[in-house]
Amino acid sequence: MDFFIRPNLMVFIAIFSNIAILTVPFNNAPHSPRPLRWNLKKLVIVSSILGIMLAGCTFIFHFATFSLHMNTQSSVFLEIALSQNWFIFSSRQQSSGPWYKTRPGWILILAALCIDFVATFFVKYPLKLFFFLML
């Protein structure tokens, strides 16, 4: 399958990614007073599990896209725009304790939700958003 993403979609992906990254300093993730030693074995295992899960979800997502006869470029754009924001939340998890003990900051949550809303709106109504941005 020969596939490409239009340059304007790549620009929006870069903008959405930067907006999410700019809100990371407002995260409530705890920090250590001294440098931590990396646990490479755990890092490889967790990265492999997340990679396999993302590959499986991508396969299911594209199967649904083709079976519903959706636009492939729009679906790939939506998948990239939505998944990159939520990886920020999965990477902030501490190894000990439940996830709700260190809730993310409201600015980070609000930025991720707004980006997801705008990306979904852009896929659903591409011309309306284009004209809105031209004003």
N, C-alpha and C positions, 0 to 999 in steps of 0.2 A: 504494500500500500504506500503510495507516494503522498506524503502529507506535509503541509507547512502551516504556520500560523502567520497571519497577516501582521505587518509591522505595527499597525495602530493597536492591535491587541497586545503585542509585546510591550508597548509603551505603557498601556494601562496595567499590565501585570507588574511592571517595574514600579510604577507609582503606588499601586496597592501594597506591594511588598515594603516599600520605603515608609509608608504611613504606619504600617504595623510595627516595623523595627524602631521607628522614632518613639513609640510609646513604651518600649521595653524599660527605660529608666524609671518609669512610674509603676513598675511591677513591685509587688510586695514579697518577692522571693527572699528568703533569708540568705545571708552570706556568712562565710566563715572568717574569723579574725586572722587566720593564718592560711597560707596556700594549701590546697588540697592535693593529695596524690591521686592521680587518675587510676581507676580500676579498669585496665584495658580489656580484661576478660569480660567483665560485665558490659562495658561499652560495645564490644563486638556483638555480644549476644542480644542486647536490647536493640542495637542498630539493625541487626539481621531480622529480628522479629518485626520491627516497624517497617522495614523494607519489604518483607514478604506480605505483610498486611496491606501496605500501600499498593503493591503490585496486584494482589487479589482484588482489592477494591477498584483499581483501575480497570481490570479485566471485566468485572461486573458492570462498572459504569459504562464502558464502551459497548458491551453486549446490549445493555438497555438502550444506549444511544442508537445503535444500528437497528434494533428491533422496533423502536418507536419512530424510526426514520427522522431523527433530529439532525440538525446541522452539526457536522463533526467539529468544525472550528469553534463554534460556540460552546459545545460541550467540553472540549479540551480547555478552552479559556476558563470556563466556570470551574472545572476540576482543579486547575492550577491556582486560580485566585482564592478558592475556598480552602484548599488543603494547606497552603503555605502559612496562612494565618493561624490555623489551629495547631500547627507543629510548635508554635511558640509555647502554647499551654502544655503540650506533652513534654517539652524539654525542660520545663521549670520544676518538675516533680522531684521531690527529695526522695532519697532511698528509704528513709524511715518515717513512719507516721502516715496517717491518711491524707488524702489530697486536700481536704477542706481545712486543714489546720493552717495552711499558708495560701489563702485565697489571692488570686491576682488582683492588681489594682483596677479600680473602676475605669480609668482612662484606657487601659489595655483592653478590657472587655468591650467598652464602648467603641473603640477603634476597630476591633475585629468584627463586631456586629454591623457597624456602618459599612465597612469594606464589603462584607458578605452581601448586605442589602444592595449596595450600588452595583456590585458585580452581577448579581442575579437580575437586577433591573436592566442592566446593560445587555444581558443575553436575551431577556424577554422582549424588551422594547429598544432595539439598537438605534433606530432612526430618531425616536423621541429623545433619547439621551444625547445623541449627536447634535441635534438642534438646540438642546438645552445648554450644551457646552459651548456652542457657538455664540450664545448671547453675551 
